[in-house]
């Protein structure tokens, strides 16, 4: 989903692109990144990320088109309603990943 903001920007800037072209562009970007990933020391590459990058670009574009049509208020309302339910799990995961719940070594 890290590529979704790029899809949102593309949807706002270039209104004529359809979802198929955006998916292909995201998959092509994913292919480029996977080829570059092979040049790293580990040489590990994942083919699934091609599809996920294409889907992320399309998801961002869909959100951008929705925002352009409806305005930001429905999204702001959804964020305001979801924040109390998502804040506690987010903070728990964040503290667990930072090592707060692990015993000293």
ABEGO torsion letter per residue (X at the ends): XAAAAAAAAAAAABAABBAAAAAAAAAAAAAAAAAAAAABAAGBBBAAAAAAAAAAAAAAAAAAAAAAAAEAAAAAAAAAAAAAAAAAAAAAAAAAAAGAABBBX
